[in-house]
Amino acid sequence: MKNKRSIFGAILMASLMLTSCGGSRSVSNYPGLVSTQKKEATSTGTSGTTGITGITGTTGTTGTTGTTGTTVKIGTQTWTTKNLEVVKFRNGNPIPQARTLEEWKKAKDNKQPAWCYYDNDPANGTKYGKLYNWFAVNDPRGLAPAGYHVPTDAEWTKLTVFLGGENEAGEKIKSASGWNENGNGTNRSGFVGLPGGYRNVFDGTCYFLNNSAVWWSATEINTTTSWYRSLDYDGGAIYREPDDMGCGLSVRCIRD
């Protein structure tokens, strides 16, 4: 996320250590946090092509721990077109839900997996999927359904390069509706990137619904931080940034 990037970039360059998920970023930097619906998506990724050579969609992808929704092939990669919303690992073990600040912080302190709904509202989960900490992403029991995995930093980079690089890919990944301040994308990739926000690790507050989309990668930087990708309402770029493993971010899956 752009305003967050200026904070994290400097800290990472200094020590590759973060002290916050969102840091001192103010909600006032993102006006109009109420959802808006501006136009219908021009590409859903469910069938056919999206106008970019090398992109096709399929339907009906199902895993053992939940439905991943439809998929879209972008270049040589096959991505799900919905954020993950499973409550069990691939082996059937439940993933703990963290509703309170105390539960969320305890999961971080103990390096245990956890998930939540944005603002603990199941309606947000239906639309945007669930938010997971990185310990859920990295759990050996498997967060992604069978046949899929959470993309690595390198796989996110490959997607970005295929779609024109960091300055252009975000607009093609963004959904064509649902973003605040007329910040919709074109969804030419069929990825259907929705602005599901994130959960701060320290105050447990959820921020930037309808303003930012934030997805984990499976690649850690050190013992406390991992790489993620984000989109903002006010631009067409995609950002590669580090985050504290205890934050709650969305998860997309890619086919093995």
C-alpha positions in Angstrom: 0.0 0.0 0.0 1.4 3.3 -1.1 1.4 5.3 2.2 2.4 2.3 4.1 5.2 1.7 1.6 7.1 4.9 2.6 7.2 3.7 6.2 8.1 0.1 5.6 10.6 0.8 2.8 12.8 2.9 5.1 12.6 0.4 7.9 13.3 -2.6 5.8 16.4 -1.0 4.2 17.7 -0.2 7.6 17.3 -3.5 9.3 14.7 -5.8 7.5 12.7 -5.5 10.7 9.2 -4.0 11.0 7.5 -2.7 14.1 4.0 -2.4 12.7 1.5 -3.7 10.3 0.3 -0.4 9.0 2.6 1.5 11.3 1.6 5.1 11.9 -0.5 5.1 8.7 -3.7 7.1 9.4 -7.2 6.2 8.2 -7.5 9.9 7.2 -5.1 9.1 4.3 -7.9 7.0 2.8 -11.1 9.1 2.5 -14.5 7.6 2.1 -14.2 4.2 3.7 -17.9 3.4 2.8 -18.2 0.9 0.0 -19.2 2.1 -3.4 -20.3 0.1 -6.4 -19.5 2.0 -9.6 -19.7 -0.4 -12.6 -20.0 -4.0 -13.5 -16.9 -6.1 -14.0 -15.8 -6.4 -17.6 -14.1 -9.7 -17.0 -14.8 -12.2 -14.3 -12.3 -14.9 -15.2 -15.0 -17.5 -15.4 -14.9 -18.3 -19.1 -13.4 -17.3 -22.4 -10.6 -14.7 -22.7 -10.1 -11.3 -21.2 -8.5 -9.4 -24.0 -4.9 -10.1 -23.1 -3.1 -12.9 -25.0 -2.4 -15.9 -22.7 -5.3 -15.5 -20.3 -8.2 -17.9 -20.2 -10.7 -18.8 -17.5 -12.2 -22.1 -16.1 -14.9 -23.0 -13.6 -15.6 -25.3 -10.7 -12.3 -25.6 -8.9 -12.9 -27.4 -5.6 -10.5 -28.4 -2.8 -10.9 -30.8 0.1 -11.2 -28.0 2.6 -13.3 -25.6 0.7 -14.2 -24.2 -2.7 -11.6 -22.0 -4.3 -14.2 -20.7 -6.9 -13.3 -20.2 -10.5 -9.7 -20.1 -11.8 -8.0 -18.0 -14.5 -4.9 -19.0 -16.4 -2.5 -16.0 -16.7 0.4 -16.8 -18.8 1.6 -20.2 -17.6 0.1 -19.8 -14.1 -3.4 -20.8 -13.0 -4.8 -18.6 -10.2 -8.0 -18.7 -8.2 -10.3 -15.8 -8.8 -11.5 -15.6 -5.2 -9.7 -15.0 -1.9 -9.4 -18.0 0.3 -12.1 -18.6 2.9 -11.3 -22.0 4.5 -11.6 -22.8 8.2 -9.7 -26.1 8.1 -6.3 -27.1 7.0 -5.9 -29.5 4.2 -5.6 -32.4 6.6 -8.9 -31.5 8.3 -7.6 -29.8 11.4 -9.5 -26.6 12.3 -7.7 -23.2 11.9 -8.4 -21.2 15.1 -10.5 -18.1 14.7 -9.2 -15.0 16.5 -12.1 -12.6 17.3 -10.6 -10.4 20.0 -7.4 -8.3 20.1 -6.1 -10.6 22.9 -6.6 -13.7 20.7 -5.0 -12.1 17.7 -1.9 -10.9 19.7 -1.6 -14.3 21.4 -1.5 -16.1 18.0 1.4 -13.8 17.0 3.3 -14.2 20.2 3.0 -18.0 20.1 3.5 -18.1 16.3 0.2 -19.9 15.9 -2.1 -19.8 12.9 -5.3 -17.7 13.1 -8.0 -16.3 10.8 -10.7 -13.6 11.2 -13.4 -11.8 9.3 -12.8 -8.2 8.5 -14.4 -6.4 11.5 -15.5 -9.9 12.7 -18.4 -9.6 10.2 -19.2 -12.8 8.3 -20.8 -10.7 5.5 -17.3 -9.4 4.7 -16.0 -13.0 4.6 -18.6 -13.9 2.0 -17.5 -11.1 -0.3 -13.8 -10.7 0.4 -12.7 -14.0 2.0 -11.0 -14.4 5.3 -7.9 -12.7 6.7 -5.1 -15.0 7.8 -1.9 -14.5 9.7 1.3 -15.8 8.1 1.6 -18.6 10.5 -1.5 -20.1 8.9 0.0 -19.6 5.5 3.2 -21.4 6.5 1.6 -24.2 8.5 2.7 -27.7 7.3 -0.8 -29.0 7.4 -1.6 -26.9 4.3 -3.7 -23.8 4.1 -4.5 -24.1 0.4 -6.8 -26.8 -1.0 -5.3 -29.9 -2.6 -3.6 -29.2 -5.9 -3.0 -25.6 -4.9 -0.6 -23.6 -2.8 0.0 -20.0 -1.5 2.1 -18.3 -4.1 5.7 -17.5 -3.4 7.3 -14.1 -3.8 8.8 -15.3 -7.1 5.4 -16.4 -8.4 3.8 -13.0 -7.6 6.7 -11.4 -9.4 6.1 -13.6 -12.4 2.5 -12.6 -12.5 3.4 -8.9 -12.2 6.0 -9.1 -15.1 3.5 -10.9 -17.4 0.9 -8.1 -16.8 3.4 -5.3 -17.7 5.4 -4.7 -14.5 4.7 -3.1 -11.2 3.4 0.2 -12.5 0.8 -1.4 -14.8 -0.2 -4.8 -13.4 -2.3 -3.5 -10.5 -5.0 -1.9 -12.8 -5.3 -5.2 -14.6 -5.6 -7.2 -11.4 -8.1 -4.9 -9.7 -11.8 -5.8 -10.0 -13.8 -3.4 -12.1 -16.1 -2.5 -9.3 -16.1 -2.1 -5.5 -13.2 0.3 -5.1 -13.6 3.7 -3.3 -12.9 7.1 -4.9 -13.5 5.8 -8.4 -10.5 3.5 -7.9 -11.7 0.6 -9.9 -9.4 -1.3 -12.2 -10.1 -3.0 -15.6 -9.8 -6.6 -14.4 -8.3 -7.4 -17.8 -6.4 -10.3 -16.2 -9.5 -11.9 -14.9 -7.9 -12.0 -11.4 -10.8 -10.1 -9.8 -8.8 -8.4 -7.1 -11.2 -7.0 -4.5 -10.2 -4.5 -1.8 -10.6 -6.6 1.3 -8.3 -4.6 3.6 -6.2 -6.1 6.4 -6.0 -6.5 10.2 -3.3 -4.7 12.2 -1.3 -7.0 14.4 -0.8 -4.6 17.4 -4.2 -2.9 17.9 -6.2 -5.7 16.2 -8.1 -3.1 14.1 -9.1 -3.8 10.6 -8.3 -1.0 8.0 -8.9 0.0 4.4 -11.8 -2.1 3.3 -12.7 -1.0 -0.2 -9.5 1.0 -0.4 -6.7 -1.7 -0.5 -6.2 -5.3 -1.4 -3.4 -7.1 0.4 -2.2 -10.7 -0.2 0.4 -12.8 1.5 3.2 -14.6 -0.3 4.6 -17.8 1.1 8.1 -16.3 1.2 9.5 -15.2 4.5 12.2 -12.5 4.8 13.3 -13.3 8.4 11.8 -14.7 11.6 9.2 -11.9 11.9 8.4 -10.6 8.4 7.3 -11.9 5.0 6.6 -10.5 1.5 3.2 -9.5 0.4 1.5 -7.7 -2.6 -0.9 -4.9 -2.4 -3.1 -2.7 -4.6 -4.5 0.8 -3.7 -7.6 2.6 -4.7 -5.7 5.6 -6.0 -3.4 4.0 -8.6 -2.8 1.2 -11.0 0.4 -0.2 -9.5 1.1 -3.4 -7.5 3.4 -3.1 -4.5 5.9 -5.6 -3.2 6.4 -5.0 0.5 7.3 -6.7 3.8 4.9 -7.2 6.7 4.8 -8.6 10.2 3.8 -12.2 10.2 1.1 -11.5 12.8 -1.0 -9.3 10.5 -4.2 -10.5 8.9 -4.1 -10.4 5.1 -6.0 -12.0 2.3 -4.8 -15.2 0.6 -4.9 -16.2 -3.1 -4.0 -19.6 -4.3 -2.1 -20.8 -7.4 -2.2 -24.3 -9.0 0.7 -26.6 -8.2 
